[in-house]
Structures are given as structure tokens and as C-alpha cells.
């Protein structure tokens, strides 16, 4: 079953669950709408890999919103967004732990022969395909910067 088929099935289940399924239903509808918009723009059906990219983008938007609402001292909104994030995470591949990200980055640093902070672009270009949809790009970038800083210093 493709990821898009799974979203359709989960939407049906959430609709039948009435009140208990409201948050899940809205998250699934949001995800399906984002996917459909990209399909319309590209004029083609998306495969699971492309679908995961879109879901990861939506997850990033939700996480950014959580940060903004925390700054605005809106705990009730943050709680709702975190629930949406947990639902959306069910459709993404298992997220990498910080240790796994560091391991991948170390291997990539050796592979590309990084000499210091000036090689950030080269390292990010190599590591991004390995972490896409499985780790937050901001977190990956931050760890790469830290490790590159240690190389030069």
C-alpha cells in the first residue's frame, strides 16, 4: 500500500471515528491537500519518496509554528500542534537519533575530505539526501557546523 493510499484509508477511519478522530482527520486532510497541490503543480503523480518530502516539509512548518507559539506564550496552541506533529510523524520514516545523525555526518566528512567550516556546502550537499525526511535539516546543519568547527580548531 502506497503512502497516499494509507492516508486515504486513515482519513476514512478518522471520519468514522467522529469526535475522537477530528485532529487526525484534519492532519490527514492537510497532508493530502499539500500532496495534491504539488501533483497539480507538477502535473504528475508523486511516488512515496516525493510524498515523504512533502510530509517532511509540512512537519517542518508545524515545528516552526510550535516555536513561534512558545515565544508567544500560547501553551494550549503548542499542545495542539504537538499532537498534530505526532500524527504526521506516523507517516514518515523512523527519525534518526542525534547519535545516528552524528555518525552519518562523521562518515560524510571523511568521504568528502572536509577541511573546515569552508566546506559546509560540500558536506551539506552530500549529507542531505541521506537525511531527507529522516531528520530535521536545521539540526543536521547545526551538527555539521559544530563538527566542521572542531576540524579547523
KEKE-3310 file (N, C-alpha, C; in steps of 0.2 Angstrom, whole numbers, plus 5000, padded with zeros to 4 digits):
npx = (5004:5003:5010:5001:4989:4987:4985:4973:4965:4966:4960:4947:4944:4946:4936:4925:4927:4922:4920:4932:4941:4944:4956:4966:4959:4960:4973:4977:4969:4976:4988:4985:4980:4992:5000:4992:4992:5005:5005:4997:5003:5015:5010:5009:5009:5014:5027:5031:5043:5043:5032:5035:5044:5036:5028:5038:5041:5029:5029:5040:5035:5025:5033:5040:5030:5026:5037:5036:5023:5027:5035:5026:5019:5008:5002:4991:4989:5002:5001:4991:4997:5008:5002:4997:5009:5014:5005:5007:5020:5019:5018:5030:5047:5056:5063:5080:5091:5100:5113:5114:5113:5125:5135:5132:5136:5149:5155:5152:5160:5173:5172:5170:5181:5182:5189:5187:5176:5174:5170:5157:5146:5149:5148:5135:5128:5131:5126:5113:5104:5104:5098:5086:5069:5071:5077:5078:5082:5088:5094:5103:5111:5116:5124:5133:5140:5146:5154:5163:5169:5176:5186:5194:5199)
npy = (4994:5011:5026:5037:5030:5024:5036:5040:5029:5030:5042:5039:5031:5040:5048:5040:5039:5050:5061:5058:5057:5069:5078:5069:5068:5081:5083:5073:5077:5089:5085:5077:5087:5095:5087:5084:5097:5099:5089:5094:5105:5100:5092:5078:5061:5058:5049:5037:5042:5056:5060:5058:5068:5080:5078:5079:5092:5099:5095:5102:5115:5114:5112:5124:5133:5129:5133:5147:5149:5145:5156:5166:5163:5153:5140:5131:5131:5126:5113:5108:5108:5100:5088:5086:5086:5073:5065:5067:5062:5048:5045:5047:5040:5031:5042:5049:5047:5059:5054:5045:5054:5061:5051:5048:5060:5061:5051:5056:5068:5062:5056:5066:5073:5085:5100:5110:5124:5130:5121:5118:5119:5109:5097:5098:5096:5083:5076:5079:5071:5059:5061:5066:5069:5061:5067:5083:5096:5108:5104:5095:5103:5112:5102:5098:5111:5112:5101:5103:5115:5110:5103:5113:5119)
npz = (5000:4995:5002:5000:4998:5011:5018:5013:5017:5031:5033:5030:5041:5052:5049:5052:5065:5071:5084:5091:5081:5075:5076:5070:5057:5052:5051:5042:5031:5028:5025:5013:5005:5003:4996:4985:4980:4975:4966:4956:4953:4947:4938:4938:4945:4962:4969:4983:4989:4985:4991:5004:5006:5004:5016:5026:5024:5028:5041:5046:5045:5054:5066:5066:5069:5081:5089:5087:5094:5106:5110:5110:5121:5122:5127:5125:5112:5107:5112:5105:5092:5094:5095:5082:5076:5081:5075:5061:5060:5061:5047:5042:5038:5051:5062:5063:5077:5087:5089:5078:5067:5070:5067:5054:5048:5052:5044:5032:5032:5031:5019:5010:5012:5021:5026:5035:5041:5029:5020:5022:5013:5003:5012:5016:5004:5002:5013:5014:5005:5012:5024:5022:5025:5036:5046:5055:5045:5050:5062:5057:5050:5060:5068:5058:5057:5070:5070:5059:5064:5074:5067:5061:5072)
capx = (5000:5007:5008:4995:4983:4987:4982:4965:4962:4966:4955:4940:4944:4945:4929:4920:4928:4918:4924:4939:4946:4944:4963:4969:4956:4962:4980:4977:4967:4981:4994:4983:4980:4998:5002:4988:4994:5011:5004:4993:5009:5020:5006:5011:5008:5020:5029:5031:5049:5041:5027:5038:5047:5031:5026:5043:5040:5023:5031:5044:5031:5022:5038:5042:5024:5027:5042:5033:5018:5030:5038:5020:5016:5002:5003:4986:4990:5008:4999:4988:5002:5012:4998:4997:5016:5015:5001:5011:5027:5017:5018:5037:5051:5059:5068:5086:5093:5106:5119:5114:5115:5132:5138:5132:5140:5157:5156:5152:5166:5178:5171:5171:5188:5181:5195:5185:5170:5173:5167:5150:5141:5150:5146:5128:5126:5132:5123:5106:5100:5104:5094:5080:5063:5073:5080:5077:5088:5091:5098:5109:5116:5119:5129:5139:5144:5149:5160:5167:5172:5181:5191:5199:5201)
capy = (5000:5017:5031:5041:5025:5024:5042:5039:5024:5033:5048:5036:5028:5046:5051:5036:5039:5056:5066:5056:5057:5076:5080:5065:5069:5087:5082:5069:5081:5094:5081:5076:5093:5098:5082:5086:5104:5098:5085:5098:5110:5096:5088:5071:5058:5058:5042:5038:5046:5063:5061:5059:5075:5085:5077:5082:5100:5100:5094:5107:5120:5113:5113:5131:5136:5127:5138:5154:5149:5145:5163:5170:5160:5150:5133:5127:5130:5122:5106:5105:5107:5094:5082:5086:5083:5066:5061:5067:5058:5041:5043:5047:5035:5032:5048:5047:5050:5063:5050:5042:5059:5062:5046:5049:5066:5059:5047:5061:5072:5058:5054:5072:5076:5091:5103:5115:5127:5132:5115:5117:5117:5102:5092:5098:5093:5076:5073:5080:5065:5053:5063:5069:5065:5056:5071:5090:5099:5113:5101:5092:5109:5114:5097:5099:5117:5111:5096:5107:5120:5106:5101:5118:5122)
capz = (5000:4995:5007:4998:4999:5018:5020:5011:5022:5038:5033:5031:5048:5056:5048:5055:5072:5073:5088:5093:5075:5072:5075:5065:5051:5050:5049:5036:5026:5027:5021:5007:5001:5001:4991:4979:4977:4972:4960:4952:4950:4943:4933:4938:4951:4966:4972:4990:4991:4984:4996:5011:5005:5006:5023:5030:5023:5032:5048:5047:5046:5061:5071:5066:5072:5089:5091:5087:5099:5113:5111:5112:5127:5120:5128:5123:5104:5107:5114:5099:5086:5095:5094:5075:5074:5082:5070:5055:5061:5059:5040:5040:5041:5058:5063:5065:5083:5086:5088:5071:5063:5070:5064:5046:5047:5053:5038:5026:5032:5029:5012:5005:5014:5023:5030:5040:5040:5022:5016:5024:5007:5001:5016:5016:4998:5002:5018:5014:5003:5017:5030:5019:5028:5042:5051:5053:5041:5054:5067:5053:5048:5066:5070:5053:5058:5076:5069:5055:5068:5078:5062:5060:5078)
cpx = (5004:5005:5002:4988:4982:4984:4975:4962:4961:4961:4948:4939:4943:4938:4924:4921:4924:4922:4931:4944:4947:4951:4966:4966:4959:4969:4981:4975:4972:4986:4992:4982:4987:5001:4998:4990:5000:5010:5001:4999:5013:5016:5008:5009:5014:5021:5030:5037:5047:5036:5030:5041:5042:5029:5031:5043:5035:5025:5036:5040:5027:5027:5040:5036:5024:5032:5039:5027:5021:5032:5032:5016:5009:5002:4998:4987:4996:5006:4996:4992:5006:5008:4998:5004:5017:5011:5005:5017:5025:5018:5025:5041:5054:5064:5074:5088:5099:5112:5120:5116:5122:5137:5138:5136:5147:5159:5157:5158:5172:5178:5172:5178:5187:5187:5193:5178:5169:5170:5160:5145:5142:5148:5138:5125:5126:5128:5115:5102:5099:5100:5087:5074:5064:5076:5079:5083:5092:5096:5104:5114:5120:5125:5135:5143:5148:5155:5165:5172:5178:5187:5196:5202:5205)
cpy = (5006:5021:5035:5036:5025:5030:5042:5035:5027:5039:5045:5033:5034:5048:5047:5036:5045:5060:5064:5057:5064:5078:5076:5067:5076:5087:5078:5073:5086:5091:5080:5082:5096:5093:5083:5092:5103:5094:5089:5103:5106:5092:5081:5068:5057:5051:5043:5042:5054:5065:5062:5066:5080:5084:5080:5090:5102:5100:5099:5114:5120:5115:5121:5135:5135:5132:5145:5154:5149:5152:5167:5168:5158:5143:5128:5126:5126:5115:5104:5104:5101:5088:5081:5083:5076:5062:5061:5063:5051:5040:5044:5042:5036:5038:5046:5051:5055:5059:5047:5048:5061:5057:5047:5055:5065:5056:5051:5065:5069:5057:5060:5076:5083:5094:5108:5118:5129:5127:5114:5115:5111:5096:5092:5095:5085:5072:5074:5074:5059:5055:5065:5065:5061:5061:5079:5093:5105:5110:5098:5098:5111:5109:5098:5105:5115:5106:5099:5112:5116:5104:5106:5120:5117)
cpz = (5000:5001:5006:4999:5007:5021:5019:5016:5029:5038:5034:5038:5053:5055:5052:5063:5075:5078:5090:5087:5072:5071:5069:5058:5048:5047:5043:5030:5024:5023:5014:5002:4999:4996:4985:4975:4973:4965:4955:4949:4945:4937:4932:4945:4955:4968:4979:4992:4990:4989:5003:5011:5007:5013:5027:5030:5028:5039:5050:5049:5053:5067:5072:5070:5079:5092:5092:5093:5106:5115:5113:5118:5126:5121:5125:5115:5103:5108:5108:5093:5088:5094:5086:5073:5075:5077:5063:5055:5059:5052:5037:5042:5048:5058:5066:5072:5082:5085:5081:5066:5063:5067:5056:5044:5047:5046:5032:5026:5030:5021:5008:5007:5017:5028:5035:5038:5033:5018:5018:5018:5004:5005:5016:5010:4998:5007:5018:5011:5008:5023:5028:5022:5034:5048:5049:5050:5045:5059:5063:5052:5054:5068:5065:5055:5064:5074:5064:5059:5072:5074:5062:5066:5082)
residu = (UNK:UNK:UNK:UNK:UNK:UNK:UNK:UNK:UNK:UNK:UNK:UNK:UNK:UNK:UNK:UNK:UNK:UNK:UNK:UNK:UNK:UNK:UNK:UNK:UNK:UNK:UNK:UNK:UNK:UNK:UNK:UNK:UNK:UNK:UNK:UNK:UNK:UNK:UNK:UNK:UNK:UNK:UNK:UNK:UNK:UNK:UNK:UNK:UNK:UNK:UNK:UNK:UNK:UNK:UNK:UNK:UNK:UNK:UNK:UNK:UNK:UNK:UNK:UNK:UNK:UNK:UNK:UNK:UNK:UNK:UNK:UNK:UNK:UNK:UNK:UNK:UNK:UNK:UNK:UNK:UNK:UNK:UNK:UNK:UNK:UNK:UNK:UNK:UNK:UNK:UNK:UNK:UNK:UNK:UNK:UNK:UNK:UNK:UNK:UNK:UNK:UNK:UNK:UNK:UNK:UNK:UNK:UNK:UNK:UNK:UNK:UNK:UNK:UNK:UNK:UNK:UNK:UNK:UNK:UNK:UNK:UNK:UNK:UNK:UNK:UNK:UNK:UNK:UNK:UNK:UNK:UNK:UNK:UNK:UNK:UNK:UNK:UNK:UNK:UNK:UNK:UNK:UNK:UNK:UNK:UNK:UNK:UNK:UNK:UNK:UNK:UNK:UNK)
# end
